[in-house]
Amino acid sequence: MARRFDMVIRGGEVVDGTGAASFAADVAIKDGRIAAIGKVVDSGDEEIDAKGKIVTPGFVDIHTHYDGQAVWAERLSPSSSHGVTSVVGGNCGVGFAPCRPEHRDLLVSVMEGVEDIPEVVMTEGLTWDWETYPEYMNAIEKRPHDIDFASQIPHSAVRVYVMGQRGADREPATADDLAKMQAVVREAIGVGALGFATSRLVIHKTGQGNPIPTWQSAETELEAMAMALKDTGKGVLQAVFGSSGRTLQDEIDLLSRLTRMSGRPASFTMAQANENPEAWRDIMAHLAEANTKGPRIRAQVFPRLIGMVLGFDLTVNPFNLCPSYQPLAKLSFEERIGALRDPMVRARLLMEDAQESFLPLTRLGRRFDYIYPLGDPPNYEPDPSTSVAAQAARRGMDPAELAYDMMMEDDGRALLLLALANYGNGNLDPILSLINDPNSVLGLGDGGAHYGMICDSSFPTTVLQHWTRERDGTRISIEQAVQALTRDPAETVGLNDRGVLSVERKADVNVIDHGRVTLNSPKVRYDLPAGGRRLYQDAAGYEATIVAGQVISREGQSTGALPGRLIRGAQAAPA
């Protein structure tokens, strides 16, 4: 045989990302691109036997916060352990560029409060060999990664860069301020930012508990940023909403005005509120109406309950705000668990009330009606009868007592799962409707953030395992699942050179043993800068993940290959 290709993946069931029915075929790769799909006679320098496996495009995660991790690490994991080959950072309007030296502590505080990244991790890990956004992009580009990284320019950083302390204090921007911010955004889009991102979410606070710079930013300021995108003819808008006194319908109307004036598409964070579990229906109907008027707006939805992991080695647990817990939090994990085994310590913590906290998420650790054992393997669609509150009621116990005992299992490493949203019905049926909605797109995995609270970047594995194979209820087809993980998010942000297996597209590919795909329970690792802690979750069934024609992992284990590159701007589909 002539050796014509760099790689041939043989005999797999191709699920190409378009939603079309799967088909048996070989996939050949040459020079980082798909060279042929079908019966490939010629051989490759590397051959992968995919018989009995599915072959998919690499997954695209458009809502991450790897802005810091991309500086200090080569692997953008856990995402790259779950078939993801392209990620987008800069979401929620938070990030590290542009940034003057005197504002570094402020942007670190914003990321600490909003994204639960410890200050010491950023202080140790960030090189700060940039001030402007173009310099930040150059710094990212210099470091090879396992997967591709794209960035959006974050509103908070832009506001502080132009306005200094006035921006941090949320003072109204002057006409001169707006003109300067527009120039910064145009410059960023010119060097390859995928778009502009902002946040108006009331619970987004700095590490000191102050509202972030963009909270309640004036509509005129957002209009100015949208017009900067119009000037370039490029870029997407991304937003997370939640201002007091405004409905999500109000914010969709605002976003619709911004898309119509700029001519640019947009997306925003969407979830089912536990306290108002039917509200999503009117919101999605309102979005569908808005999309008849201008460029498309998509709701970013998460395909399982939106939760927070609780444990004695994590940021939040039911006792972390108790006075007697404060000195324990400063101990090593082994010392802390040793103290928690003391019956007197246990009794004291069970008697104490949780104190107030200026960080909203840390106040939620006692919502026992929505707290479940996470389990191993983890269960992200638990029966409401298994909640800590329900179990405690059946046993005649205080739910705090039961939660304490549950977390002490596995030598103090057992984890609980708090359903913050997407679980108002006690099941994921409404989320199935959101997944199926033509105006939604999967996102909100938050890889690179919330290190001590969540590990939601594992959601692609949930889609493959739970939604297509194991769910006790209505499922989705493997073709729909792969499209939702590949083409749809890629098109949402303009990465049209990937997300579909077709000739001349980028050779980002997964070879997956679908019947064996299994999500493992998250574990705590101390592998961040300064020995920082993070939740890490891996999976089985990913036989090979390929980026630009190079295998970056086999069976979830890194090969050491680093073909990932900085994505500069939207990418056109091949002719």
Backbone hydrogen bonds, N-H to C=O, Kabsch-Sander energy under -0.5 kcal/mol:
donor,donor_aa,acceptor,acceptor_aa,energy
4,R,2,A,-0.9
4,R,43,S,-1.2
5,F,43,S,-1.8
6,D,29,I,-1.9
7,M,29,I,-1.7
8,V,46,E,-2.1
9,I,27,V,-3.2
10,R,8,V,-0.7
10,R,48,I,-3.0
12,G,25,A,-0.9
13,E,53,K,-2.7
14,V,12,G,-0.8
14,V,23,F,-3.2
15,V,55,V,-2.7
16,D,14,V,-0.6
23,F,14,V,-1.6
25,A,12,G,-2.2
26,D,38,G,-3.4
27,V,9,I,-2.4
28,A,36,A,-3.1
29,I,7,M,-2.9
30,K,33,R,-2.5
33,R,30,K,-1.7
34,I,505,R,-2.6
35,A,28,A,-2.9
36,A,28,A,-1.4
38,G,26,D,-2.4
40,V,38,G,-0.9
41,V,39,K,-0.7
43,S,2,A,-1.9
45,D,5,F,-2.2
46,E,6,D,-1.1
48,I,8,V,-2.6
50,A,10,R,-2.9
50,A,48,I,-0.8
52,G,11,G,-0.6
53,K,50,A,-2.4
54,I,512,I,-2.9
55,V,13,E,-2.4
56,T,54,I,-0.5
56,T,510,N,-2.3
58,G,508,D,-2.1
59,F,83,G,-2.7
60,V,485,L,-2.7
61,D,86,S,-2.6
62,I,60,V,-0.7
64,T,88,V,-2.2
65,H,447,G,-3.7
68,G,65,H,-0.7
70,A,66,Y,-2.8
71,V,68,G,-1.8
72,W,68,G,-1.6
73,A,69,Q,-2.3
76,L,74,E,-0.5
77,S,75,R,-1.4
80,S,76,L,-1.5
81,S,78,P,-2.5
82,H,79,S,-2.1
83,G,80,S,-0.5
84,V,79,S,-1.5
85,T,59,F,-2.8
86,S,59,F,-1.4
87,V,148,D,-2.1
88,V,61,D,-1.8
89,G,150,A,-3.1
91,N,64,T,-1.0
93,G,90,G,-0.9
94,V,91,N,-1.6
99,C,131,E,-3.1
103,H,100,R,-2.4
104,R,101,P,-1.2
107,L,103,H,-2.1
108,V,104,R,-2.4
109,S,105,D,-2.1
110,V,106,L,-2.2
111,M,107,L,-2.2
112,E,108,V,-2.4
113,G,109,S,-2.4
114,V,110,V,-2.8
115,E,111,M,-1.8
116,D,112,E,-0.8
117,I,111,M,-0.9
121,V,118,P,-0.6
122,M,118,P,-1.6
123,T,119,E,-2.7
124,E,120,V,-2.1
125,G,121,V,-2.5
126,L,122,M,-2.6
136,Y,132,T,-1.7
137,M,133,Y,-2.5
138,N,134,P,-2.1
139,A,135,E,-2.0
140,I,136,Y,-2.3
141,E,137,M,-2.4
142,K,138,N,-1.5
143,R,139,A,-0.6
143,R,140,I,-1.0
145,H,564,G,-1.3
146,D,74,E,-1.9
148,D,85,T,-2.4
149,F,565,R,-1.7
150,A,87,V,-2.4
152,Q,89,G,-0.7
153,I,195,G,-2.7
155,H,197,A,-2.4
156,S,93,G,-2.3
157,A,93,G,-0.5
158,V,154,P,-2.0
159,R,155,H,-2.9
160,V,156,S,-2.2
161,Y,157,A,-2.4
162,V,158,V,-2.0
163,M,159,R,-2.8
164,G,160,V,-2.2
166,R,163,M,-1.3
167,G,164,G,-0.7
168,A,164,G,-1.7
169,D,165,Q,-2.4
170,R,167,G,-1.3
171,E,166,R,-2.5
178,L,174,T,-2.6
179,A,175,A,-2.1
180,K,176,D,-2.1
181,M,177,D,-2.6
182,Q,178,L,-2.6
183,A,179,A,-1.8
184,V,180,K,-1.9
185,V,181,M,-2.4
186,R,182,Q,-2.9
187,E,183,A,-2.3
188,A,184,V,-2.2
189,I,185,V,-2.6
190,G,186,R,-2.1
191,V,187,E,-1.3
191,V,188,A,-0.5
192,G,189,I,-1.1
193,A,188,A,-2.5
194,L,151,S,-3.2
196,F,236,V,-2.5
197,A,153,I,-2.0
198,T,238,Q,-2.3
200,R,240,V,-3.0
202,V,242,G,-1.7
204,H,201,L,-1.6
205,K,203,I,-0.8
206,T,210,N,-2.9
207,G,109,S,-1.1
209,G,206,T,-2.0
212,I,204,H,-1.3
215,W,212,I,-1.6
217,S,214,T,-2.1
221,E,218,A,-0.7
222,L,218,A,-1.7
223,E,219,E,-2.7
224,A,220,T,-1.8
225,M,221,E,-1.9
226,A,222,L,-2.4
227,M,223,E,-2.3
228,A,224,A,-1.4
229,L,225,M,-1.4
230,K,226,A,-2.0
231,D,227,M,-2.1
232,T,228,A,-1.1
233,G,229,L,-1.8
234,K,229,L,-1.1
236,V,194,L,-1.3
237,L,265,P,-2.2
238,Q,196,F,-2.1
239,A,267,S,-1.7
240,V,198,T,-1.1
246,R,243,S,-1.5
251,E,247,T,-1.7
252,I,248,L,-2.3
253,D,249,Q,-2.2
254,L,250,D,-1.9
255,L,251,E,-2.8
256,S,252,I,-2.7
257,R,253,D,-2.1
258,L,254,L,-2.2
259,T,255,L,-2.5
260,R,256,S,-2.2
261,M,257,R,-2.3
262,S,258,L,-1.8
263,G,259,T,-2.4
266,A,296,R,-2.0
267,S,237,L,-1.7
268,F,298,R,-1.7
269,T,239,A,-1.3
270,M,300,Q,-2.5
273,A,271,A,-0.6
276,N,273,A,-0.7
279,A,276,N,-1.7
281,R,278,E,-1.4
282,D,278,E,-0.6
283,I,279,A,-1.8
284,M,280,W,-2.7
285,A,281,R,-1.9
286,H,282,D,-2.3
287,L,283,I,-2.2
288,A,284,M,-2.3
289,E,285,A,-1.8
290,A,286,H,-2.3
291,N,287,L,-2.1
292,T,289,E,-1.6
293,K,290,A,-1.8
298,R,266,A,-2.2
299,A,439,N,-2.7
300,Q,268,F,-3.6
300,Q,298,R,-0.6
301,V,299,A,-0.6
301,V,441,V,-2.6
305,L,380,Y,-0.9
306,I,421,A,-1.7
307,G,305,L,-0.8
308,M,418,L,-1.8
309,V,453,M,-4.0
310,L,416,L,-2.8
311,G,316,V,-1.5
314,L,311,G,-1.4
315,T,452,G,-2.1
316,V,452,G,-0.6
320,N,317,N,-1.5
322,C,319,F,-2.0
325,Y,322,C,-1.3
326,Q,322,C,-0.9
326,Q,323,P,-0.8
329,A,325,Y,-2.0
330,K,326,Q,-0.6
330,K,327,P,-0.7
331,L,328,L,-1.7
336,R,332,S,-2.8
337,I,333,F,-2.6
338,G,334,E,-2.1
339,A,335,E,-2.1
340,L,336,R,-2.5
341,R,337,I,-1.3
342,D,339,A,-1.5
346,R,342,D,-2.4
347,A,343,P,-2.4
348,R,344,M,-2.2
349,L,345,V,-2.6
350,L,346,R,-2.2
351,M,347,A,-1.1
352,E,348,R,-1.2
355,Q,321,L,-2.4
362,T,359,L,-1.0
363,R,360,P,-1.6
364,L,361,L,-1.5
365,G,362,T,-0.5
367,R,364,L,-1.4
368,F,366,R,-1.9
370,Y,367,R,-2.3
371,I,368,F,-1.0
372,Y,417,L,-2.6
374,L,415,L,-2.1
375,G,415,L,-0.6
379,N,374,L,-2.1
380,Y,378,P,-0.6
386,T,383,D,-2.7
387,S,384,P,-1.6
388,V,371,I,-3.1
389,A,368,F,-1.7
391,Q,387,S,-2.8
392,A,388,V,-2.5
393,A,389,A,-2.2
394,R,390,A,-1.9
395,R,391,Q,-1.6
396,G,392,A,-0.9
396,G,393,A,-0.6
397,M,392,A,-2.7
401,E,398,D,-0.5
402,L,398,D,-1.9
403,A,399,P,-2.6
404,Y,400,A,-2.2
405,D,401,E,-2.1
406,M,402,L,-2.6
407,M,403,A,-2.4
408,M,404,Y,-1.3
409,E,406,M,-1.3
412,G,408,M,-1.2
413,R,409,E,-0.7
413,R,410,D,-1.2
414,A,407,M,-0.7
414,A,409,E,-1.9
416,L,310,L,-2.4
417,L,372,Y,-3.5
418,L,308,M,-2.8
419,A,370,Y,-3.0
419,A,417,L,-0.6
420,L,306,I,-2.3
420,L,418,L,-1.0
421,A,306,I,-1.8
422,N,272,Q,-3.3
426,G,423,Y,-1.0
432,L,428,L,-2.0
433,S,429,D,-1.6
434,L,430,P,-1.9
435,I,431,I,-2.8
436,N,432,L,-2.1
437,D,433,S,-0.8
437,D,434,L,-0.6
440,S,437,D,-1.7
441,V,299,A,-2.2
443,G,301,V,-2.1
446,D,63,H,-2.1
449,A,446,D,-1.5
450,H,115,E,-5.0
451,Y,116,D,-0.8
452,G,116,D,-0.6
453,M,450,H,-2.1
454,I,450,H,-2.4
458,S,455,C,-0.9
459,F,456,D,-1.7
461,T,458,S,-1.3
462,T,458,S,-1.1
463,V,459,F,-2.3
464,L,460,P,-2.1
465,Q,461,T,-3.0
466,H,462,T,-1.9
467,W,462,T,-1.5
468,T,463,V,-0.8
469,R,465,Q,-0.9
470,E,465,Q,-1.9
471,R,466,H,-2.2
473,G,471,R,-1.5
476,I,467,W,-2.5
481,A,477,S,-2.5
482,V,478,I,-2.5
483,Q,479,E,-2.1
484,A,480,Q,-2.3
485,L,481,A,-1.2
486,T,482,V,-1.0
486,T,483,Q,-0.7
487,R,499,G,-0.6
488,D,483,Q,-2.1
490,A,486,T,-2.1
491,E,487,R,-2.9
492,T,488,D,-1.9
493,V,489,P,-1.3
494,G,491,E,-0.8
495,L,490,A,-3.1
496,N,494,G,-1.2
496,N,571,Q,-2.0
498,R,495,L,-1.1
501,L,16,D,-2.3
502,S,500,V,-1.1
504,E,34,I,-3.1
505,R,502,S,-1.9
506,K,497,D,-2.9
507,A,32,G,-2.6
508,D,506,K,-2.1
509,V,507,A,-0.6
509,V,546,I,-1.8
510,N,56,T,-2.7
511,V,544,A,-2.8
512,I,54,I,-2.9
512,I,510,N,-0.5
513,D,541,G,-2.8
514,H,512,I,-1.3
516,R,513,D,-1.9
517,V,513,D,-0.7
517,V,514,H,-0.9
518,T,540,A,-1.7
520,N,518,T,-0.5
520,N,538,D,-2.3
523,K,536,Y,-2.9
525,R,534,R,-3.1
528,L,532,G,-2.1
531,G,528,L,-1.4
532,G,528,L,-0.6
532,G,529,P,-1.3
534,R,525,R,-2.5
535,L,451,Y,-2.3
536,Y,523,K,-3.2
540,A,518,T,-2.4
543,E,511,V,-1.2
543,E,541,G,-1.3
544,A,511,V,-1.7
545,T,553,S,-1.9
546,I,509,V,-3.3
547,V,550,Q,-2.9
549,G,507,A,-2.3
550,Q,547,V,-2.1
552,I,545,T,-2.8
552,I,550,Q,-0.6
553,S,545,T,-1.2
554,R,557,Q,-2.4
555,E,542,Y,-0.9
555,E,543,E,-0.5
556,G,542,Y,-0.9
557,Q,554,R,-2.3
559,T,552,I,-2.5
560,G,552,I,-0.6
564,G,145,H,-2.4
567,I,149,F,-2.9
568,R,566,L,-0.6
569,G,192,G,-2.6
569,G,567,I,-1.0
571,Q,494,G,-2.6
